[in-house]
């Protein structure tokens, strides 16, 4: 089933929301939360490091790049930009790009691999923050779902790699697996969006219990960031239901 919309057109909304969401989460973590370090006497600053984040590296001068070899951002930045956005772009790229099948498969595979790696780093730094702050691990619904999402995401990636990329399954196996692969991938991504929304809620609740104004600018910023995250995920899923540039075996029409 495909909607009477072009996937390429709806993908523009995906890219726009990705930029807006990235800006919002960076503003939150840099302007309000401080954008913090891997190792610090203030353990709140550890609550996520991303040495691969291109946005912050770009903002540094060459001298600062030499001094600060470990660039650090909060957990929401790593998980949203690294996991949600790149994971969403991986899904959208396979549906909307007017490329040949091998090229789209490679882009799809690589982007998902990057998202998975950054997601694992994000989860590791969350454990690091908890352990060094004497906070219990895995006590919240957000953390439970987060572990589940990363495990399912990894299983999905490995299965896709083995069946659709290398060594590759038989034509029959690939044909029968495709609709389930797509359906399971969409399910995991929806679950990731829900987990992210719970994460915003959990963090904001902790901050408000620590004295943050409930109607202050930071509270509104976090809520708007969560809304943009949900909208981003919505348009990613919508794009998978739209028409590919060419309706052929490259598309998700098997759904």
Secondary structure, 3 states (H helix, E strand, C coil): CCCCCEHHHHHHHHHHHHHHHHHHHHHHHHHHCCCCCCCCCCHHHHCCECCCCHHHHHHCCHHHHHHCCCCECCHHHHHHHHHHHHHHHHHHHHHHCCCCHHHHHHHHHHHHHHHHHHHHHHHHHHHHHHHHCCCCCCCCHHHHHHHHHHHHHHHHHHHHHHHHHCCCCCHHHHHHHHHHHHHHHHHHHHHHHHHHHHHHHHHHHHHHHCCCCCCCHHHHHHHHHHHHHHHHHHHHHHHHCCECCCCCCCCCCCC
